[in-house]
């Protein structure tokens, strides 16, 4: 499906990013992943196998993005698929959120997403596909998640505006909107398997389909948006949340 294509996934060392890297790799693409933790990044790269490329990078750092672009240009030459997956997520209650928390979240989700797309654009040929990772939270009002929801709504808007800007270059921009997915971001540092499994089951009761989502659920949607099968989609959003925001 993706034979001869090159792909970059930010935040690719675990969770949705890793699952997507594996699925795109299995579909014939040559894949690069980024992450901040060198050990986790190298372990993920080894697990993915083949000629997967690991790039240590923080998407909120202009210097890291410049180095990322240079590495991709040197190793790949061009970039056909970009999944802007890296993001931050934590609660920001209205009365308890500091300015430092504000910048920590928006620097990654808004600034980082915008400038990571900007950094790879010179490498993207006609027919390339950009997929942005937003969230089901961009559609609803959840207490304590104002900044997270707003940052993901900004990413949703990026897909529309960037699509309009890149029409002449025939580069498509779409987004995938995950619900609550069973990934490390939902697990506490010292949380036991039993406690986390209880959390997964409890969240599952809140989802119409009766379960928490898996990284593969999202990776499948990204694969579709990355492929020519979605060539008639532009500025669109695929919501993969088990019906949580809709029903």
C-alpha positions as a Python dict, from the first residue, in 0.01 Angstrom:
ca = {
    (1, 'X'): (0, 0, 0),
    (2, 'X'): (284, 241, 88),
    (3, 'X'): (571, 83, -104),
    (4, 'X'): (842, 337, -181),
    (5, 'X'): (696, 598, 55),
    (6, 'X'): (879, 768, 340),
    (7, 'X'): (705, 862, 665),
    (8, 'X'): (780, 1060, 979),
    (9, 'X'): (594, 1011, 1308),
    (10, 'X'): (665, 1246, 1597),
    (11, 'X'): (626, 1094, 1941),
    (12, 'X'): (683, 753, 1787),
    (13, 'X'): (850, 565, 2071),
    (14, 'X'): (528, 447, 2241),
    (15, 'X'): (149, 444, 2228),
    (16, 'X'): (-27, 572, 1918),
    (17, 'X'): (296, 685, 1754),
    (18, 'X'): (463, 346, 1789),
    (19, 'X'): (156, 155, 1671),
    (20, 'X'): (134, 382, 1367),
    (21, 'X'): (504, 344, 1289),
    (22, 'X'): (463, -34, 1295),
    (23, 'X'): (155, -28, 1075),
    (24, 'X'): (310, 205, 818),
    (25, 'X'): (630, 2, 821),
    (26, 'X'): (434, -320, 768),
    (27, 'X'): (257, -150, 477),
    (28, 'X'): (585, -84, 296),
    (29, 'X'): (685, 266, 406),
    (30, 'X'): (1030, 357, 530),
    (31, 'X'): (966, 515, 869),
    (32, 'X'): (1136, 771, 1093),
    (33, 'X'): (1024, 828, 1452),
    (34, 'X'): (1106, 1104, 1698),
    (35, 'X'): (1108, 1115, 2077),
    (36, 'X'): (1279, 1294, 2362),
    (37, 'X'): (1395, 991, 2564),
    (38, 'X'): (1692, 845, 2378),
    (39, 'X'): (1668, 504, 2550),
    (40, 'X'): (1297, 460, 2470),
    (41, 'X'): (1351, 587, 2118),
    (42, 'X'): (1632, 343, 2044),
    (43, 'X'): (1435, 55, 2198),
    (44, 'X'): (1135, 136, 1982),
    (45, 'X'): (1352, 162, 1673),
    (46, 'X'): (1510, -177, 1743),
    (47, 'X'): (1168, -332, 1797),
    (48, 'X'): (1035, -190, 1472),
    (49, 'X'): (1338, -328, 1290),
    (50, 'X'): (1429, -283, 928),
    (51, 'X'): (1579, 52, 844),
    (52, 'X'): (1365, 255, 1084),
    (53, 'X'): (1526, 590, 1157),
    (54, 'X'): (1532, 732, 1513),
    (55, 'X'): (1564, 1109, 1562),
    (56, 'X'): (1592, 1253, 1912),
    (57, 'X'): (1386, 1572, 1906),
    (58, 'X'): (1161, 1795, 2113),
    (59, 'X'): (904, 1948, 1876),
    (60, 'X'): (882, 2262, 2088),
    (61, 'X'): (1251, 2333, 2014),
    (62, 'X'): (1335, 2522, 1694),
    (63, 'X'): (1691, 2383, 1698),
    (64, 'X'): (1564, 2025, 1730),
    (65, 'X'): (1322, 2076, 1440),
    (66, 'X'): (1601, 2215, 1224),
    (67, 'X'): (1818, 1914, 1304),
    (68, 'X'): (1523, 1682, 1237),
    (69, 'X'): (1474, 1834, 893),
    (70, 'X'): (1845, 1804, 809),
    (71, 'X'): (1850, 1438, 916),
    (72, 'X'): (1543, 1355, 709),
    (73, 'X'): (1686, 1533, 405),
    (74, 'X'): (2013, 1343, 440),
    (75, 'X'): (1861, 998, 506),
    (76, 'X'): (1534, 1009, 310),
    (77, 'X'): (1572, 1291, 59),
    (78, 'X'): (1197, 1348, 58),
    (79, 'X'): (903, 1294, 291),
    (80, 'X'): (573, 1155, 163),
    (81, 'X'): (385, 1115, 492),
    (82, 'X'): (398, 1317, 812),
    (83, 'X'): (199, 1218, 1120),
    (84, 'X'): (221, 1505, 1370),
    (85, 'X'): (146, 1290, 1671),
    (86, 'X'): (359, 1426, 1956),
    (87, 'X'): (158, 1604, 2221),
    (88, 'X'): (119, 1688, 2589),
    (89, 'X'): (-185, 1619, 2805),
    (90, 'X'): (-267, 1710, 3164),
    (91, 'X'): (-548, 1879, 3356),
    (92, 'X'): (-563, 2258, 3374),
    (93, 'X'): (-842, 2356, 3620),
    (94, 'X'): (-943, 2718, 3575),
    (95, 'X'): (-850, 2822, 3929),
    (96, 'X'): (-532, 2619, 3966),
    (97, 'X'): (-345, 2651, 3638),
    (98, 'X'): (-18, 2843, 3633),
    (99, 'X'): (133, 3033, 3344),
    (100, 'X'): (413, 2776, 3335),
    (101, 'X'): (155, 2496, 3288),
    (102, 'X'): (-9, 2700, 3010),
    (103, 'X'): (315, 2734, 2815),
    (104, 'X'): (421, 2375, 2879),
    (105, 'X'): (103, 2246, 2715),
    (106, 'X'): (60, 2494, 2432),
    (107, 'X'): (429, 2497, 2340),
    (108, 'X'): (399, 2133, 2242),
    (109, 'X'): (42, 2098, 2115),
    (110, 'X'): (7, 2426, 1929),
    (111, 'X'): (351, 2575, 1861),
    (112, 'X'): (519, 2236, 1825),
    (113, 'X'): (260, 2101, 1583),
    (114, 'X'): (262, 2416, 1369),
    (115, 'X'): (639, 2446, 1340),
    (116, 'X'): (698, 2074, 1293),
    (117, 'X'): (476, 2090, 985),
    (118, 'X'): (661, 2400, 869),
    (119, 'X'): (996, 2225, 914),
    (120, 'X'): (916, 1924, 694),
    (121, 'X'): (727, 2106, 416),
    (122, 'X'): (1040, 2169, 204),
    (123, 'X'): (1086, 1791, 182),
    (124, 'X'): (730, 1707, 80),
    (125, 'X'): (650, 1643, -287),
    (126, 'X'): (322, 1675, -473),
    (127, 'X'): (74, 1417, -344),
    (128, 'X'): (219, 1404, 7),
    (129, 'X'): (-7, 1357, 307),
    (130, 'X'): (2, 1533, 645),
    (131, 'X'): (-200, 1391, 933),
    (132, 'X'): (-245, 1591, 1253),
    (133, 'X'): (-338, 1432, 1585),
    (134, 'X'): (-619, 1623, 1754),
    (135, 'X'): (-868, 1483, 2011),
    (136, 'X'): (-1235, 1411, 2075),
    (137, 'X'): (-1204, 1682, 2343),
    (138, 'X'): (-1212, 1949, 2071),
    (139, 'X'): (-1587, 1891, 2042),
    (140, 'X'): (-1705, 1893, 2404),
    (141, 'X'): (-1671, 2085, 2730),
    (142, 'X'): (-1492, 1872, 2989),
    (143, 'X'): (-1422, 2036, 3328),
    (144, 'X'): (-1053, 2082, 3401),
    (145, 'X'): (-942, 2039, 3041),
    (146, 'X'): (-988, 2388, 2897),
    (147, 'X'): (-632, 2432, 2768),
    (148, 'X'): (-598, 2076, 2639),
    (149, 'X'): (-930, 2102, 2456),
    (150, 'X'): (-844, 2445, 2316),
    (151, 'X'): (-501, 2330, 2199),
    (152, 'X'): (-656, 2036, 2017),
    (153, 'X'): (-923, 2261, 1866),
    (154, 'X'): (-637, 2472, 1732),
    (155, 'X'): (-487, 2162, 1571),
    (156, 'X'): (-826, 2084, 1414),
    (157, 'X'): (-826, 2434, 1268),
    (158, 'X'): (-472, 2386, 1137),
    (159, 'X'): (-594, 2099, 918),
    (160, 'X'): (-845, 2322, 745),
    (161, 'X'): (-622, 2627, 695),
    (162, 'X'): (-309, 2435, 602),
    (163, 'X'): (-511, 2239, 345),
    (164, 'X'): (-618, 2564, 182),
    (165, 'X'): (-261, 2697, 181),
    (166, 'X'): (-116, 2379, 31),
    (167, 'X'): (-376, 2325, -242),
    (168, 'X'): (-142, 2445, -516),
    (169, 'X'): (123, 2198, -404),
    (170, 'X'): (-137, 1917, -393),
    (171, 'X'): (-39, 1826, -38),
    (172, 'X'): (-332, 1698, 168),
    (173, 'X'): (-378, 1782, 536),
    (174, 'X'): (-628, 1588, 746),
    (175, 'X'): (-654, 1494, 1111),
    (176, 'X'): (-740, 1199, 1330),
    (177, 'X'): (-929, 1260, 1653),
    (178, 'X'): (-872, 987, 1914),
    (179, 'X'): (-1099, 920, 2208),
    (180, 'X'): (-956, 786, 2534),
    (181, 'X'): (-686, 543, 2422),
    (182, 'X'): (-503, 284, 2633),
    (183, 'X'): (-155, 438, 2621),
    (184, 'X'): (120, 522, 2875),
    (185, 'X'): (0, 883, 2894),
    (186, 'X'): (-294, 762, 3106),
    (187, 'X'): (-78, 558, 3342),
    (188, 'X'): (87, 694, 3655),
    (189, 'X'): (461, 647, 3697),
    (190, 'X'): (433, 394, 3981),
    (191, 'X'): (84, 266, 3903),
    (192, 'X'): (36, -111, 3934),
    (193, 'X'): (-99, -325, 3651),
    (194, 'X'): (-408, -403, 3859),
    (195, 'X'): (-484, -37, 3926),
    (196, 'X'): (-435, 60, 3563),
    (197, 'X'): (-654, -226, 3442),
    (198, 'X'): (-929, -111, 3677),
    (199, 'X'): (-898, 237, 3527),
    (200, 'X'): (-921, 96, 3175),
    (201, 'X'): (-1234, -98, 3262),
    (202, 'X'): (-1392, 201, 3436),
    (203, 'X'): (-1331, 429, 3136),
    (204, 'X'): (-1469, 158, 2911),
    (205, 'X'): (-1806, 188, 3081),
    (206, 'X'): (-1824, 553, 2969),
    (207, 'X'): (-1773, 467, 2601),
    (208, 'X'): (-2075, 362, 2390),
    (209, 'X'): (-1889, 67, 2234),
    (210, 'X'): (-1800, -54, 2585),
    (211, 'X'): (-1422, -36, 2586),
    (212, 'X'): (-1125, 197, 2591),
    (213, 'X'): (-957, 244, 2254),
    (214, 'X'): (-629, 86, 2149),
    (215, 'X'): (-336, 247, 1966),
    (216, 'X'): (-409, 24, 1666),
    (217, 'X'): (-758, 177, 1640),
    (218, 'X'): (-594, 512, 1570),
    (219, 'X'): (-309, 374, 1361),
    (220, 'X'): (-561, 221, 1119),
    (221, 'X'): (-720, 562, 1060),
    (222, 'X'): (-378, 722, 1009),
    (223, 'X'): (-283, 452, 759),
    (224, 'X'): (-597, 529, 562),
    (225, 'X'): (-525, 904, 562),
    (226, 'X'): (-163, 838, 463),
    (227, 'X'): (-261, 623, 165),
    (228, 'X'): (-404, 707, -175),
    (229, 'X'): (-733, 549, -62),
    (230, 'X'): (-812, 882, 108),
    (231, 'X'): (-709, 1100, -189),
    (232, 'X'): (-1051, 1272, -195),
    (233, 'X'): (-1024, 1386, 168),
    (234, 'X'): (-896, 1734, 248),
    (235, 'X'): (-909, 1929, 574),
    (236, 'X'): (-1118, 1651, 725),
    (237, 'X'): (-1130, 1489, 1068),
    (238, 'X'): (-1173, 1118, 1138),
    (239, 'X'): (-1310, 1078, 1491),
    (240, 'X'): (-1210, 744, 1646),
    (241, 'X'): (-1358, 756, 1995),
    (242, 'X'): (-1602, 466, 2022),
    (243, 'X'): (-1887, 713, 1986),
    (244, 'X'): (-1801, 898, 2306),
    (245, 'X'): (-1831, 1251, 2165),
    (246, 'X'): (-2121, 1173, 1936),
    (247, 'X'): (-2373, 961, 2132),
}
